[in-house]
Amino acid sequence: MNQAQAPAFNPDAPHMQRPKLRAVRGFPLQAQDQDGKAITLLGLSDARQVSDKLVATLPAAQFILPLMDGQRSLDEIITQVGRGLARPFLEQLVAQLDDAGLLFGPTFDTMAESLRRQFDSQPNLPPGSTAAFADALVGEEGKDLPEDERTRLGAQKIPEVFDQWMDQAAKLPTSRVLEAFPKALIAPHLDYGRGWMNYAAAWRCLPPNQRPARVVVLGTNHFGEATGICACDKGYQTPLGLCPVDQELLEALRARLGPQAADLAFANRYDHEREHSIELQIPWIQHCFGKDDNGEYPRVFGVLVHDPCVNNGESYDGKGLALDPFIDALRDVLAQLPGITLVISSADLSHVGPAFGDQQRLAGDEEPAKAFREKVLGHDQELLNYFRENRPEDLITAMAWQQNPTRWCSIGNMIAAHRLVRPERIEFFGYAGAMDSEGISMVTSCAMAML
């Protein structure tokens, strides 16, 4: 960013005089200096995904950012950092962060309010990850097509690919079609390219010619502000069409929760705007169940669930909606509604490798890499066995005691699904880890059904 384009520092703005950094994600950013030489900068983005702007700065800024806590003045930050930090550089960094909405203050408030207004103005969430998937399927074949034709072609290709994946999953020794309709499924929320095998193994287990009246999708809150249960009052649009929200369920749930708890459940509904863990199940719902006689896909209800290992199921800060009161209310409501309800736990398991903070890479035949992979897989199997044996409370106890060393991200929605449907038994269809070629990251997932 050259000086002419750089945002201006405002010395009269209190939030710039004592900057308070929001949650950010740092990453290496490749660039070129003025002489055309390759350099590595520190990239910063919004961990909550309210802002889509990026900041590029010097790697040394990593020593400055932790001091932007809203308590220290710029002069105090300069004194504490030392290392030759000059005020003009710090002022420019503060101005960049503010312009990108990465500081608490008026700029971020405007962005957040715009997102909230946009969210509340529409009855359904537009496609995000699923639209990108459809577009990737079209690829070069549709590069010269008009936008509407490209969209139509993408919608044609999704069912074809899903069917191919389910045919492949049918070859797994653990994959099968159930005789009875399940109460709940566990499927990944990885991107389809890495998680397709377990998506397909989970969704192909459904017995033919049976269709639920509604689908409750329980996801993981990756980016949002909610510290407890986070419910959504909207339907979900994908390239295949619309799954409308189940208004009957929504209204009954609000009444059962009562005004205060209902307000807590939906207060951070905006977290769903950028969340993918629910959206990625919607095309599978549409493909597997199709439209009814009225031309509608099954109605849905999406909920993001927090981790019950952190605070015994209470919200992280004690200010949000706890897990059990919500599940009790939802179970009561579903028992009164007509028709079958299918519950989806949209769950990924371990997140390991240098991309997630581990020192050891995963790829290769060297003993440390092999030992690391085996340790992760063994850890997953030990914990999954608790679940497969219908012992979810033992899973919570073990995970809380071990402090989630491999970063399972979906304990909350797995436990919520189990408590909601109270299964008699659990069927296992698959487990896999998706690793990049360099061994920088691996994410594991599974496919199961609760009956």
N, C-alpha and C positions, 0 to 999 in steps of 0.2 A: 504494500500500500504506500503510494507516494504521499508527500506532504500535502499536495493539493487535494487529495481525496480523504486525508485523515480527518476523523471527527475532532471537533474542538473541545478542549478542556474548559469547563466553566468554573472559575474560582469562586463564584457566588452560590454554587449549588451545594447544599449541605451534604448530599449523598456522595458527592465527589471529594469533599474535604475529608470525610471519614468513610471510605468505601467499604461496603459489606458485600462480599462475593457470594453469589448464589452457588448451588451445586453445579459443578462443571465436570466435563470429561476431558482429560488431557490425552494427546496422542502425538506421535512424531509426524511432522508435516514436511515433505520434501519440497524444496524450492531452489531458486538460483539467486546468487548475489548480483551486484551491479556489473560484475565482470563475467557473468555467465557461469560461474562455478557452482556446483551442486552443494547445497547446505541443508541442514536439518533444523527446522524451526519447531517450536512448541505450538501445536494447535489446541484450541480450546473451544468446546461446544457446550450447549445447554444439556445437562444431564436429564432435565425434566422435559426437554423437547418442546418447550413453549416457544422459544426462538429458534429459527433455522439458520441464524447467522454464525459465522466462525470468526475467531480471532487468531491471528498468527503473530507470534512474538518470539523473543529470544528464549532459549531453554533456561537461562538464568532466572527467568521470571518465576520459576518454581519455588525460589526462596522468598519471593514477595507475596505470592497469592495467599499462603496460610495466614499472613498478618492482616489481610483485608477482612477484619471481623466486625467493622462498624464502630470499634472502640478507639482505634488508633488513628491519629492524624497522618497526613502524608509525611510531615517532618519526623514524626515518631517512627514511621515505617522506614524512612531513609536511615535514621540513626540506628535502628535495630538491625537492619540488613547489612549496612556498611558496604564492603566489597566494591566501593566506587560508584554506588548507585546514585545517579544524578536526578534531580527533581524533574527536568524536562522529560526524561524517559519515563519516569513514574507517572507524570501527568498524562502523557500520551497513552500509556497503558490503561490508565483509569478511563480515559475518554473512549478508547476502543472497546473496553469491557462494557461500559455503559451503553454505547451505541448498539452493541450486540445483545443488549438485554441481560447481560450476565451479572450485573450489579442490582441489588435491591434499590429501587428508586422509581421516579416517574416514568422513565423509558420502559422498564420492565412492567410496571403497572399498566401502561397503555397496551403493551403486547398481550398481557394476560387478560385484560378486559375485552380486547378484540377477539381473542380465542373463545372466551366465555359467551360473548354475544353471538358469535358464529355458531357455536355448539347448540345453544338454546334456540336458535332461529330455525333449525332444521329438524324434521321428525326422524330422520335416519342418518346414520353415519355413512359417509361416502367410502368407497373402496380405497385402500392404501396399499398394503402388502399384496393383496390379491390382484389389484390392477397392475402392479409391477410384474407379478408373475405371468399374467396373461400377455402383457406386452412383450416379455422375454420369450414366450412361446411363439409369438408371431415372428419376432426377429426380422431377419432380412427379407423374408417372404412378403412382409407387409410394409416395407419401408416406403414404398411409393403410393400406398393406399390412402384415401381420405380417412380422417380420424374415426368416423362412424363405422367404416368398413373394417378398419383395423380392430376396433373394439369388438365388432361382431365376430371376426375371425378368432380373436382371443377367446371369446366365450365358447366357440365351437371346439377349440383345442383342449380346454381344461377337462371336460369329461373324457375325451380320448386318452389323455395322459393318466388320469385317475384310474381308468379301466386297465391300462397297461400296468400300472403300479400294483393294482390289486391282483392281477394275473401273476405278477412276479412274487407277490407276498404269499400267494396260494402255495408256492413251492416250499415255503418254510416248514420244517417239521412241526413247529409249534402253532402254525396258523390253521384255523378251522372256522366253520360256520356254526353258530350256536343253534340249538333247537328252540330254546326259549328266548324271548326278547329280554335283553339285559336292562337292569335298572340304571347302569352308568357305564361309560367307557373312559379309559385313560388313553389319551393320544398325545403326541408331541405338540409343541408350538414352535419348534425349529422351523426355519425356512424350508420349503418343500424340497429343495435340492439336497439338503442334508438329512432331512427327517422322513423322506417319503416312505421308506420301508415300514416304519412303525405306524405312520398315518394309515397306510393301506392295510396293515395287519389288524389294526384296531377296527377300522370301518368295515372291512369285509366280513367281520364276524357276525354282522347283523343277519338274522333270518329273513328270508325274502317275504315280500307282500305284507309286511307289518310297518305301520307308520305311527309315530307319536303325535299327539295333539300339540305338543310343545317340546322345545329343547332348552334346558337351562345349561349355559356354558359358563364354567368357573375358570377364570384365568389368573394370571400373575401380573401384579402391578409393577412393571419394570421402571417406569419413569415418573410416576405421578406423585402427588402430594398427600394422598390419603394415608393415614396411619392405621386404619382398620378396614372394615368392609367397605367396598366402593361399588355401588350398583349403578347400572345404566338404564335410562328411561327411553332408549331409542332402539329402532331396528337397525339391521346391518345390510348395506348394499354391497354386492360384489359384481364382477362382470357377468355372472349368471343370472342376476336379478336381486330381488329384495326378500329378506326374511324379516317380516315386521315384528315389532315388539309385541309381546302378549299383554295387551292392555288389561284384560281381566285379571291376570296374575298380578300385574303391577298395582292395580287399585286395591285388590284384596290384601296384598302384602303391606302396602302403606297403612291400611286400616289395622291390620294385625300388629304391626310394629308400634303403632301410636305415633303422634306427631313428632316427638323429640327423637326417637330412634330412627324414624323414617327420614327426618332431616339429616341425621348423621350418615345414613346409608347413601344418600344421594348428594350430599354436600360437595363432594369432589368428583362428581360425575364427569367433569371435564378431563379427568385422567384417561378416559376411554378414547379421547380424540386421537392420540398418537399410539395407542396400545395395539399390538398385533396378536396377542395370545388368544383372544376371542375371535377376531376376524378370520384367522386362518382355519378355524373349524367350520365356518359358515358355508364355503363352497362344497365341503364334504356333506354337510346336512342337505344342501340343495341337490347334490348329485345322487345321494343314496336314497332320498325319500321323494324327490320330485315334487310336482305340484298336485294339489287336490282338485276336486271337481270345480272349485271356484277359481282355479288358476293361481293359487297361492302356495308358496313354500311354507313349511312349518313355522309357527311363531316361535320367537326366541326371547330369552332373558339373559343378559350378560352381567356377570359379577366378578370383580377382582378381589382376591382373597389374600390377606396378610399371613405372615409366618407365625403359626401358633407356638413354635418353639421359643420365640423371643420373649414373650410376656404371658405365657400360659393361655394364649388365645385372646387376651385383652388387646386393645389397640396399643401400638408402640408407645404412645405418649399418654394413654389414659383418656384421651379426648375424642377418639373415634368410636365406631361401633364394634363391639367385641364379636368374636366368631359364634359362640354358642347361642346367644339370644337371637342372632340373625337366622342361624340354621334352624332353630326351633320354630321360629315364625314361618320360615319358608316351607318347612315340612308340613306344618299345620295347614297352610294355604293350599299346597299341592294335593293334600289328601281330600280337600273339598272340591277341587276342580274336576271337571269331566275329562275322560280320556287318559291316555298313557303319557307320562312325562319321561323323557330321556335326559339324563344328566351327563355332561361331558366335563371331565377333569383335563384341562389343556395344560399338560405338564412336561417340563424338561427336568432332568436330574442334575448330574454333576457338570460343573464348568471349571475346567482345569487347564493348566499350561501357562506360559509366560504372559499371554494376553489377559489372564485373570489374576496375575500377581505371583504365580509360582516361578521358581528359579529354573526348574528342570524342564527341558523340552520333552516332547512325547515321541517324536519320530526317530526311527533308526533301530538297529539291532544291538547297540551298545547296552551294556548291563544296566546303567542308571535309567535309561529311557524305558527299557523293558520292565524294570522293577516298578517304575512309576505307573506305567500303564496297568500292570497287574494289580498294583495296590488300589488304584481307582476302581477297576472293574470288580475286585473282591469286595471293596467297601460298598459299592452299589448293590451287589448281589446280597450281601448280608442285610442291608436295610430293606431291600425289596422283598426279601423273604418274610420279614415281619408283616409286610402288607399282604403278600400273597397268602400268608397263613391267617389272615384276618385278625392281625394284632396291631392295629394302627397306633394304639397308645404306647406300645413298646417302641415303635418307630420314633414317635415324638420324644420319648425319654432318651433313647440312644442318640438322636440327633442333637438334643439340647445338651446332653452331657459331653458329646464330642465337639460341640460348637460348629457343626456343619463344615467340616474341613474341606470338602470338595464343592461347596457352594451349590447344593441343590436349591433350585429357585422356585419350586412349586409344591413344597410340602403343604402349604396352606390349602391350595385347591384340591389336592389329593385327600387330605383329612376332611375337608368340608364335604366333598362328594361322599366319602364313606359315612360320615355322621348323618348326612342328609338321607341316604337311601338304606342304610343299615343292612348291608348285604349278608346273605347266608354263606356265600362262597365267592371266591375271586378266581377268575380264569386268566392265565398268562398266555400271551401270543408272541411276544418278541421283546428283545432288548438289543440296543446297538449304541455304538459311539461314533460320532462324526468328527474326524480330525482333519485339519488342513495338511497340505503336503509338507510343510516345514515343521510340523509338530508344535506350532505356537499355541494352538487351542484345540480342545476337544470338548464336545458337549454330548452327554449321553441321554437316552430317552427309552421309553418302553411302551408296550401296547398291552392293555389288560381290559377286562370287563368285570363288572360287579353284578351278581345275580341274587 
